[in-house]
């Protein structure tokens, strides 16, 4: 488990504290973003690619979580399907991630930043920008 955890005592402070690892938030955000129509896939890093080649599904790929004093900041790196409205898809991703995070953890995201790093065409061919995670 990571050395950084988010502690919350929102629900039952008399019973103790609840610690949520950033990896859990990454998985929640990654799945919530992938569910949005228009998102072709999430852009993973090298480690996620290696893990998937060995058969391990990594649902947190393309997600970076930063736990700050003022709240949780989530950065998502996505490929959009060709023809989808990028502003509409990005807004839906932000809304879906915020709602999923709130429903599952009771945490409010202070920022949900969507980075569109490429376009996926129908044949599976990808055109990606210069931005790499």
Secondary structure as the mmCIF struct_conf table of DSSP 4:
data_model
#
loop_
_struct_conf.conf_type_id
_struct_conf.id
_struct_conf.beg_label_comp_id
_struct_conf.beg_label_asym_id
_struct_conf.beg_label_seq_id
_struct_conf.end_label_comp_id
_struct_conf.end_label_asym_id
_struct_conf.end_label_seq_id
BEND BEND1 UNK A 3 UNK A 3
STRN STRN1 UNK A 5 UNK A 8
BEND BEND2 UNK A 10 UNK A 11
HELX_RH_3T_P HELX_RH_3T_P1 UNK A 13 UNK A 15
STRN STRN2 UNK A 18 UNK A 21
HELX_RH_AL_P HELX_RH_AL_P1 UNK A 22 UNK A 34
TURN_TY1_P TURN_TY1_P1 UNK A 35 UNK A 35
BEND BEND3 UNK A 36 UNK A 36
TURN_TY1_P TURN_TY1_P2 UNK A 37 UNK A 38
STRN STRN3 UNK A 39 UNK A 42
HELX_RH_AL_P HELX_RH_AL_P2 UNK A 46 UNK A 53
TURN_TY1_P TURN_TY1_P3 UNK A 54 UNK A 55
TURN_TY1_P TURN_TY1_P4 UNK A 59 UNK A 62
STRN STRN4 UNK A 63 UNK A 68
TURN_TY1_P TURN_TY1_P5 UNK A 69 UNK A 70
STRN STRN5 UNK A 71 UNK A 81
TURN_TY1_P TURN_TY1_P6 UNK A 82 UNK A 83
BEND BEND4 UNK A 84 UNK A 84
HELX_RH_AL_P HELX_RH_AL_P3 UNK A 86 UNK A 105
HELX_LH_PP_P HELX_LH_PP_P1 UNK A 107 UNK A 108
STRN STRN6 UNK A 109 UNK A 120
TURN_TY1_P TURN_TY1_P7 UNK A 122 UNK A 123
BEND BEND5 UNK A 124 UNK A 124
STRN STRN7 UNK A 126 UNK A 128
BEND BEND6 UNK A 130 UNK A 130
#
